């Protein structure tokens, strides 16, 4: 289960805009917004503090007890969205949403395949694929699973497992189409040599005739070279006789 609660100290931002956001990022601070029942609150968090909060056992599904400006009051929240720098890889913006712990929420949860190396289809050379890597789960904030596991150890070549084959913890509900495919094992791809074209066949035949002609010429030359020796020998015998 997610279950873990992590305190996150943030600072309310007075200034907004792209220029202010760039300034904060240069100082190792991540801008963000806390959404709740009232007006959204512009916030900023040190990159180190944000990394600490999101790398615990529950990862991105951790319940964040957000404290603004060290005032003591906390707001139970979840990480709703985040943006990542495409070059440096660091988080550049976060959206936090305040939640009530007694009301269900929806969250994307990753699916991990287990037992792939033991699957008969894989042992026979089949290819295990995972078309769907995340599913949508509805549960109370503290009961959102960190991930779901799907056992594929019994899959044969041509086999398919769907969302309906997933098991969820009690209190959690899958919201996606149960017929959506999560895992498949397909037969290995056979490499088929293309048939030669008429031009290629003609070229091959011409090449073969050329080689054969060269061999014939070499044979005739060799026979011609041997004949004078016979004549010379015969001439000597005649002279001796």
N, C-alpha and C positions, 0 to 999 in steps of 0.2 A: 504494500500500500504506500501511497505517498505519505500521508500521516505526519510527516516531519514539519515542524514549524520553525522558521528561522527569522530572527530579528534583522530588520534592514533599516538603518538610519539614513534618512535622506534630508536634503535641504530644499526649501521652497525657493523657486526662482522668481525674481521680480522682473528681470529682463527676458524677452523672448526674441525669436527671429533667428535666421540662419547664421548671421554674423556672430551672435552671442553663442550659438551652439558650436560653431567652429572654435571659438576661443576656449570654451570649456573642454572640448576634446583635446586640444593642445596641452591642457593642464592635467590630462588624465582623468577627466570628469565626464560622466555620461549623462546627457540630458534625457528627460523623460516626462511622462504625464501620468498622474494618478487619477483614474476615473472612479467615481462613486455615486452615491445617491444625489449629491449636490453638484456644484460646478466642478469641472476638472481642475486639478491643481498641477501647475508646472513644477517639476522637481528636478533635482540633479543628484547623482550618486557617484562617489569615487569608484573608479574602475575596479580597484582592489576589493572594495566592500561588496560590489555587485558580483564579482567573480566568486567570492567566498560564499555568498548566499545561494548561488545557483550551482555550486559544485558539490553539494552535500549528497546524502544518500538518495534523496528524492529528486535531485536534479531540477529540471525545469518545472516539475509539478509540485515543488515545495510550496507550502503556505507561508507567505511572507507577512510578518507582523511589522508593518511599515510605521516608523516613528518619524514625524516631521519636526525638524529643528530641535530635537531633543526635548520635546515638551512632555514626554511620558505617555501620552495617549497613543495607542497603536491601532492600526487599521489592517484587519486580516485581508490579504490581497493575493492575487495570483498574477504570474507573468502572462499577459495576453498575447503580446507581439513584441518582436525585437528586430532591429536592423543590424546588419553586419557589414563592415567595410570590406568591399570585394578584393582589395589589394592586401591590406594589413591583417584582415581577419578579426579585428576587435569589434565589440558591440558599440554601435554609434548612437542608438536610441532605444528606449524601452517604453512600453505601455503597460501599466499595472492597473488591474481592476479590483476594486474592493468587493468582497463577497461576504455573504452570510453563511456561516458554517452549518446552519440547519436547513439550507436550501441546496438542491442539486445544481450542478453546473455541467457544462459540456467541455470536453478537452480532447485533443488529439493524442493518442497513445501509440507508441511504436510496437510493432510485432516482430518478435525474434523467432527464427526457425531453429529448432533443435533436432538433433539426430540425423542430419543430412548425410553424413558419411556412412551411416548404417542402412540407409534406404536401399532396398534391392535394386531399384531402377538406377540409382547412382552407381552402385557397384557394377552394373552391367554396361556402364558407359553413358547412361542418360545424363541430361543436363537439368539441374535443379534451378528453377527461377522463382523470383518473388516479385510479381507485378505490383502488389500492394504492400506498402511498408508501414502505414499508419491507419488507424481506425478511430472513429469518433465514439467516445464513451461518455455516458451520463451517470453521475454519481454525486454524493456529497463531497465537498472539497477535500475533506480528510480521507476519503475512500477512493479517490482516483488512483488506479494502479500505475506504478512506475512504467510497466510495460506488460505486454501479453506474450505468452509463449505458445507456439504451435508445433506439435510433435509431427515430424515428417518422416520418421524412421521406417514407416511401413509402406511408403509410396513406391509403386511400380512405374515402369515407363508408361506414359500416357495418363498417369494419375493426376488428379486435381483436388486441391483443398480450398474451401471457400470460407467466408466470414462465419457461416453457420457452423463450421467445425471448430471455431474458437471457444474457449471456456473463459468466463469472466468471474471475478470474485462476487460473492453475494452482495447485493446492493448496487451492482454496476450493470448498466444496460448498454448494449451495442446499438447504435443508431443508423449505421450504414446498411445498404442493401445486403441481405444475407447471402445472395447469390454471387456477390463480387468475389473474384478469384484472388486468393492470397498466395498460393504456391502451386507450381506445376513441375512435372518431370517429363521432359521431351526426349525423343530418340536422338542419338548423336547425328549430326549432319554428315551425309555422305558426299564426298567430293567426286563429281562426275566429270570425266574428261570430255571436252567438246568434240563432236565429230569433225574431221578435217573437211575443209571446203573443196570444191572442185579444183580451184586454183592451186591449193596446197597439194592435192593428190597429183596433179599434173607436174608440179615442181618436183615432187618426190620421185615420180616415174622418170622424169628427165634426168635427175641426178643419178638414178640407178643405171640408166642406159649409158650415161657418160662414164661411170666407173667401170661398167662391163666392157665398153669399147676400149678403155685404156688397158684393161687386163688382156684383151684379145691382141691388141697391138704389141704389148710387151711379150706375149707368148710367141707371136710370129717373128719378132726380132730375135728372140732367143733361138728359135729353130733355124733361122737364117744364119746365125752366127756359128751354129754347130756344123752346118753342111760343108763349108770349105775344109774343115779338119778331115772329114771323111774322104773328100776328093784328094787331098794331099796325101793321105795314107794310101789310098788306092793307087796313086801315081807312083809312089815309092815301090809298092809291091810289083807293079808292072815293070818298072825299071830293073828291079832285082831279078825278075823272072827272065 
